[in-house]
Amino acid sequence: MDGYGFLDVARMEWIKLRSLRATTWVLGAGMFVTVALGVVAGFNTRSRAGDPTSNVLAGIVVGQVITGVLGVLAMTGEYSCGMIRLTLAAVPRRPMVLWAKAAVFGLVTLALGELTAFASFFLGIAVLRSSVPHPSLSQGSVLRAVLMAGAYLALIGVTGLGIGAIVRHSAAAVATLAGGLFVLPIGTGLAARGTGRLMPELIAGNSLAAVKPVPGFTWSPWLELAITALYPAAALAVGCWLLVRRDA
């Protein structure tokens, strides 16, 4: 590709992403399961003292796995089939390839993540018992929680893509992602003490997708969203560095 720019590379990545039928099916199934879990959680919410918004958004625990694994496969799939060599031959500016792929995948998962979060909220609230308070999007903190839940799914997806660029092997990259999301928070102490407050999954469940943050998560949800965004940024930065230094 002579005289190409970032938008040209992004267009190429969009064509590759939408041509994978499996990606469409997995994303669709992931959205359905995420929303279904939110509906189930809403139906089973009985306490007036709880946080109904957080409950109906509980499905993001599964949604993050779907977007994270797809992010990994969006990168490692090119290595496993050898397409990465053709991509880098067409676009020798390697960092541009990774950032364009991250931008396309991130925007797609952001749009679908927000759609999933709003669907989870509306359907989950619809099945709440009459004795439970029914939150509304007209409440600023509720709208913020729903928006951040969708953004969180996209951030985890891009984190998976960055890990895929670093590790390059699907199984190892998925294991690394799963370890960071689920095993590491347990090792650092499940509550809000120490480095546990910096773990993405704990931040999401206790602050981002919650109207009433769990005690200990006292930072602003916007600050905690910024902390979560550091994970994909760091993964992509390391991935770019390695992509430049080593062979495809």
C-alpha positions in Angstrom: 0.0 0.0 0.0 1.6 3.2 -1.2 0.6 6.5 0.3 -1.6 4.9 2.9 -2.8 6.6 6.0 -4.3 5.6 9.3 -7.9 5.6 7.9 -6.8 3.3 5.1 -5.4 0.8 7.5 -8.4 1.1 9.7 -10.7 0.4 6.7 -8.6 -2.7 6.0 -9.0 -3.9 9.6 -12.7 -3.3 9.5 -13.0 -5.5 6.4 -11.1 -8.2 8.1 -13.1 -8.0 11.2 -16.5 -8.1 9.6 -15.6 -10.9 7.3 -15.2 -13.3 10.2 -18.6 -14.8 10.6 -17.6 -16.5 13.9 -16.9 -13.0 15.4 -20.5 -11.9 14.7 -22.0 -15.1 16.1 -19.8 -15.0 19.3 -20.5 -11.3 19.9 -24.3 -11.9 19.4 -24.3 -14.8 21.7 -22.3 -12.9 24.3 -24.7 -10.0 24.2 -27.6 -12.3 24.6 -26.1 -14.1 27.6 -25.0 -10.8 29.2 -28.5 -9.3 28.9 -30.2 -12.6 30.1 -28.1 -12.7 33.2 -29.1 -9.1 33.9 -32.7 -10.0 33.6 -32.3 -13.0 35.9 -30.5 -10.8 38.5 -33.2 -8.2 38.3 -35.9 -10.7 38.8 -34.1 -12.1 41.8 -33.5 -8.7 43.4 -35.6 -8.4 46.6 -33.8 -6.1 48.9 -34.8 -2.4 49.0 -31.4 -1.6 50.5 -29.3 -2.9 47.6 -28.3 -1.4 44.3 -30.7 -2.5 41.6 -28.7 -0.9 38.9 -25.6 -2.8 39.8 -27.7 -6.0 39.9 -29.1 -5.7 36.4 -25.7 -4.9 35.0 -24.2 -8.0 36.6 -24.0 -9.8 33.2 -20.9 -7.8 32.3 -18.9 -10.4 34.3 -19.6 -12.7 31.4 -19.6 -10.0 28.8 -16.0 -9.0 29.7 -14.9 -12.6 29.0 -16.5 -12.6 25.6 -15.0 -9.3 24.5 -11.6 -10.1 26.0 -11.3 -13.4 24.3 -12.4 -12.0 21.0 -9.8 -9.3 21.4 -7.2 -11.9 21.9 -8.3 -13.9 18.9 -8.6 -10.8 16.7 -4.8 -10.5 17.1 -3.5 -14.1 17.6 -5.7 -15.4 14.7 -3.6 -13.5 12.3 -0.5 -15.2 13.6 -2.0 -18.7 13.6 -3.0 -18.5 10.0 0.0 -16.5 8.8 -2.1 -13.5 7.6 0.0 -11.2 9.8 2.9 -11.5 7.3 0.6 -10.3 4.5 -0.7 -7.5 6.7 2.8 -6.2 7.6 4.0 -6.6 4.0 1.1 -4.3 2.9 1.6 -1.9 5.8 5.3 -1.8 6.9 4.5 0.7 9.6 3.8 -1.9 12.3 2.6 0.3 15.1 -0.1 1.7 12.8 -1.4 -1.8 12.2 -1.9 -2.5 15.8 -3.4 0.9 16.7 -5.8 0.7 13.7 -6.8 -2.8 14.7 -7.4 -1.6 18.3 -9.4 1.5 17.1 -11.7 -0.6 14.9 -12.2 -3.4 17.4 -12.6 -0.9 20.3 -15.3 1.1 18.5 -17.2 -2.0 17.5 -17.1 -3.4 21.1 -17.9 0.0 22.5 -21.0 0.3 20.4 -22.1 -3.3 21.2 -21.1 -2.9 24.8 -23.3 0.2 25.2 -26.2 -1.5 23.4 -25.8 -4.5 25.7 -25.6 -2.4 28.9 -28.7 -0.4 28.0 -30.6 -3.6 27.1 -29.6 -5.2 30.3 -30.7 -2.1 32.2 -34.1 -1.7 30.6 -35.0 -5.4 30.6 -33.6 -6.0 34.1 -35.5 -3.0 35.5 -38.7 -4.2 33.8 -38.8 -7.4 35.8 -37.9 -5.9 39.2 -40.5 -6.6 41.9 -42.8 -3.7 42.8 -41.3 -3.6 46.3 -37.8 -2.8 44.9 -36.9 0.8 43.9 -36.9 1.2 40.1 -33.9 3.4 39.1 -34.3 5.7 36.1 -31.8 7.0 33.5 -32.9 10.5 34.4 -30.8 10.0 37.6 -27.3 11.1 36.6 -25.6 8.4 38.6 -27.7 5.6 37.0 -27.0 6.8 33.5 -23.3 7.1 34.4 -23.2 3.5 35.6 -24.9 2.1 32.5 -22.5 4.1 30.2 -19.5 3.0 32.1 -20.6 -0.7 32.0 -20.6 -0.6 28.2 -17.3 1.2 28.1 -15.8 -1.3 30.4 -16.6 -4.1 28.0 -14.8 -2.3 25.2 -11.7 -1.6 27.4 -11.4 -5.3 28.3 -11.8 -6.2 24.7 -8.9 -3.9 23.7 -6.9 -5.2 26.6 -7.3 -8.7 25.2 -6.1 -7.5 21.8 -3.0 -5.9 23.3 -2.2 -9.1 25.2 -2.7 -11.1 22.0 -0.1 -8.8 20.4 2.3 -9.4 23.2 1.9 -13.2 23.6 0.9 -14.1 20.0 -0.4 -17.6 21.0 -4.2 -17.8 21.6 -4.3 -20.2 24.5 -1.5 -18.5 26.4 -3.0 -15.1 25.8 -6.4 -16.1 26.9 -4.9 -17.7 30.0 -3.0 -14.4 30.7 -6.2 -12.4 30.3 -8.2 -14.7 32.5 -5.5 -14.7 35.1 -5.4 -10.9 35.2 -9.2 -10.6 35.4 -10.0 -13.4 37.9 -7.0 -14.9 39.6 -5.0 -11.8 40.3 -7.8 -10.0 42.1 -8.2 -13.0 44.4 -4.4 -13.0 45.1 -4.5 -9.3 45.9 -7.4 -9.6 48.3 -11.0 -9.4 47.1 -11.9 -6.3 48.9 -10.9 -2.7 48.6 -7.7 -2.9 50.4 -4.2 -2.7 48.9 -3.8 -3.2 45.2 -7.3 -4.9 44.9 -8.7 -1.4 44.2 -6.7 -1.3 41.0 -8.0 -4.6 39.5 -10.4 -4.0 36.6 -13.0 -6.6 37.5 -13.3 -5.2 41.1 -13.4 -1.7 39.8 -16.2 -2.6 37.4 -18.4 -4.4 39.9 -17.8 -2.1 42.8 -17.7 1.3 41.2 -18.2 1.6 37.4 -21.4 -0.3 37.1 -22.7 0.7 40.5 -24.7 3.6 41.7 -23.7 2.9 45.3 -20.0 2.1 45.3 -18.8 -0.6 47.7 -17.1 0.8 50.8 -13.4 1.2 50.1 -13.9 2.2 46.5 -13.9 5.8 47.4 -12.3 7.3 44.3 -14.5 8.9 41.7 -15.9 6.4 39.2 -14.4 8.6 36.4 -10.9 8.2 38.0 -11.5 4.5 38.2 -12.5 4.4 34.6 -9.2 6.1 33.8 -7.3 3.5 35.8 -9.1 0.8 33.9 -8.2 2.5 30.6 -4.5 2.2 31.6 -4.6 -1.5 31.1 -5.3 -1.5 27.3 -3.0 1.4 26.8 -0.1 -0.4 28.5 -0.8 -3.6 26.7 -1.0 -1.9 23.3 2.2 0.1 24.0 4.1 -3.1 24.9 2.6 -4.9 21.9 3.7 -2.1 19.6 7.2 -2.2 21.0 7.5 -6.0 20.5 5.9 -5.8 17.1 8.6 -3.5 15.9 11.5 -5.5 17.5 10.7 -9.0 16.5 9.8 -10.8 13.3 6.2 -11.5 12.3 
